[in-house]
Amino acid sequence: MRKWFRRIGLAAGLVLGIGAMYYFLRPADPISKKSFERIQVGMTEKEVEGILGAPATVNWGTFVMGSRGWEMKCWTGRGTEIQISFENGKVFQKDLLFFDSPSMWERFLEFLGFPPDSRRVPGGGKQKRVDLA
């Protein structure tokens, strides 16, 4: 009987140890305030993608006001969203939004391959807007 308790305890400790290693050693999210601060007005979309590590997660389309037209794109990470407006292919405005990041359980489900649900869409939690441009 003691062997079973020892084996169960060992298995539980192993699972907790692997979970802790994943949590603390996972790669940093490229969609962050640090990356946002590296983006400068006048950069091209390719330069922005180089900083953020991927193409935009959402393309809101082209907006026209008078003779001016611009394209707005969005990059969403864990608890952070970066919105950038491009005019003639160059950054002319940038916004940084913070929202409630996914819980550990939601990150675990996403790690297993379950798609994130609509609760993680910005606007579903606390938001803080920082407009630095």
C-alpha positions, -999 to +999 in steps of 0.1 A: +000+000+000+028+024+008+044+018-026+012+031-043+012+062-022+049+068-030+043+063-067+012+086-067+032+112-048+061+109-072+038+112-102+021+143-088+055+159-079+067+152-114+036+167-130+039+198-107+076+201-115+071+200-152+042+225-150+064+249-129+093+246-154+069+254-183+055+284-165+088+299-155+108+290-186+083+297-213+094+323-239+087+359-233+057+374-251+069+396-279+038+417-277+048+438-247+054+474-235+091+470-242+084+461-278+059+489-281+085+514-270+109+502-297+083+510-324+089+545-338+068+567-360+080+564-396+089+527-394+076+504-421+053+475-415+081+450-421+102+467-394+073+465-370+067+428-378+105+423-371+101+437-336+068+420-328+078+387-344+048+380-366+023+397-390-006+414-374-032+392-357-060+416-369-062+439-399-090+464-392-089+476-428-083+509-445-099+541-432-103+573-453-110+608-440-109+635-466-079+629-488-060+609-461-062+572-459-046+549-434-046+512-424-050+500-389-035+467-377-034+450-343-011+426-325-025+408-295-004+390-268-008+378-233-025+407-216-013+433-241-025+446-274-006+469-297-026+489-323-007+506-351-019+529-378+000+530-411-002+558-436+016+552-469+031+521-454+047+539-424+037+541-387+020+574-379+002+564-347+005+536-321-015+526-291-009+502-263-037+484-244-035+462-213-062+437-204-066+408-180-042+381-192-054+345-194-054+324-163-030+296-159-058+271-166-066+289-199-029+290-209-028+252-201-058+245-223-043+266-251-010+247-247-029+214-252-043+228-285-077+241-274-083+275-291-086+305-268-122+315-263-139+349-267-133+358-230-098+368-239-108+393-265-096+428-254-125+446-238-136+416-217-115+427-188-098+458-173-082+480-199-056+507-197-049+527-228-015+543-233-012+567-263+024+577-267+025+588-303 
